[in-house]
Every structure is written in structure tokens, then in C-alpha cells.
Amino acid sequence: MENITEVKIYKNPKKVYNAIAKSILKLTTESNQKIFDIALSGGNSPKGLFKKMSKKYHDQIPWEKIHFWWGDERCVTPDNDQSNYKMAVDYLFSRIEIPKNNIHRIRGEEDPEKEAKRYSKELTDTLNSRGKDPVFDLIILGLGEDGHTASIFPDQIELLESDTICAVAEHPLTGQKRITITGHVLNNSNRIFFLVTGENKAMRVSEIMNDNEAAKLLPAYYIAPKNGELIWFLDEEAATLIS
């Protein structure tokens, strides 16, 4: 696969969620792999996607072959409302039949440095690799208003080049610690879907799409899988400023 960048624009968030869910259905049913590894994004963006997958595609997606991971996690307990894992449980896993062993959570309640190392090891031991880094079949990413993705923030942009698989990041405003997959692993994926909706994301999207000088300060600008495809799924509001 060459590094194909495709931009798909839909009328509203619901149509975006449906398009991604449909793509996941197609990828997983057409794949002859026994295991299909997907890394989920955190934040609010995927909530609608999880609802769509668990409701409309409940009986169609082959859950038994999908292994779910996370691109990042906040350092909180798994029952905390800020936990990315909890949101996936509430809106996806509790509504489908999936083997427990298929869910690989980042333990946000543990010591962050130790957990970053443990999760790195679990990824290395479990996933296929290309070069020295593990390979996801699909990574779903969101885009922050500040241009961050996973938990790689503009003031910690060096995490894009980190030699580690996972690292501890810090939210620039709250100081909250997070564990994130680093740039080399993100860009080693077979495919990446950016899920971006809302007018509040339009400025960042346009900077990246129009290749503005300002985009070079944004972590999301540097996401481009070397051996895979990159597809941006946008709603009309997020796409308003693309020239």
C-alpha cells in the first residue's frame, strides 16, 4: 500500500460515524487475518462511532477476531468518567459480545512510567512488527483544537520521534499525566482514520490540509503512515475552511 491520503467529507457527524463503522465492517470481514488489531482514540469524538458500531453493526462486525487497543489513555482509574477505556465499555463493549482477552487496556491507575513500559511490551509481544515497531491494522485518531493527536501535544512534539513505543505525556493546561503511543508507532500502522467533526476543529483542519506554515507546529500534521493509508473523515463543519 502506498501512502494514500484521502479526505472524505460528510454532511454531519452521524454520517461520519456511519462511514467509519462501515469501513471497519468491510476491513474486518474481508480480511483473512485471524486477528485484526485496532487502536481506539480517546476524547469525545469516538462516542458516536461506538454507539453506531454497537447498534447498527452489532451482528455484522466479527468481534471475535478484533483486538482493541488504545492510542492513549488518561492516568485515571478505569471507572473514572475521564477514562478512554470506560467510554469504550459504556458505549461499545457492554453492548456487544466480545471475548475479554480481545480488550487490551492501558492501566491508567498504575504508575505512568511503569505502565508505559508494560503496555509497550504487551504491544511488542502481541502485534506483528515492521522494522522495530509494532503494526496496527487500523488506528483511529482524533484531532484536538490545539492540533494534538493521541496524547502528543504541540509542546511535546518530540514524542513524534521518540524511540519508545509508549511514553508519558502531560496535558499542557491541566498537567494531567497521560500514556500515549509515540509517532513512530502511529506512522507504522497499516491504516489511519482521522475522525474529526465540528466547527471548532475547522481552523486546524484547514492548516493541515492547506499545508500552511502554521501546520508545522501541530503534531497531527506529521501523521502519515509510511506503508499504509491515511483517510480523513470530516463533517461539513470541520471542512469549512479547506481551500
Secondary structure as GFF3:
##gff-version 3
##sequence-region A 1 243
A	DSSP	beta_strand	5	10	.	.	.	ID=ss1
A	DSSP	alpha_helix	13	30	.	.	.	ID=ss2
A	DSSP	beta_strand	36	40	.	.	.	ID=ss3
A	DSSP	alpha_helix	46	55	.	.	.	ID=ss4
A	DSSP	three_ten_helix	63	65	.	.	.	ID=ss5
A	DSSP	beta_strand	66	70	.	.	.	ID=ss6
A	DSSP	beta_strand	72	74	.	.	.	ID=ss7
A	DSSP	alpha_helix	84	91	.	.	.	ID=ss8
A	DSSP	three_ten_helix	93	95	.	.	.	ID=ss9
A	DSSP	three_ten_helix	100	102	.	.	.	ID=ss10
A	DSSP	alpha_helix	112	126	.	.	.	ID=ss11
A	DSSP	beta_strand	129	130	.	.	.	ID=ss12
A	DSSP	beta_strand	133	134	.	.	.	ID=ss13
A	DSSP	beta_strand	138	141	.	.	.	ID=ss14
A	DSSP	three_ten_helix	154	160	.	.	.	ID=ss15
A	DSSP	beta_strand	166	170	.	.	.	ID=ss16
A	DSSP	beta_strand	177	181	.	.	.	ID=ss17
A	DSSP	alpha_helix	183	186	.	.	.	ID=ss18
A	DSSP	beta_strand	191	196	.	.	.	ID=ss19
A	DSSP	three_ten_helix	199	201	.	.	.	ID=ss20
A	DSSP	alpha_helix	202	209	.	.	.	ID=ss21
A	DSSP	three_ten_helix	213	217	.	.	.	ID=ss22
A	DSSP	three_ten_helix	219	222	.	.	.	ID=ss23
A	DSSP	beta_strand	229	235	.	.	.	ID=ss24
###
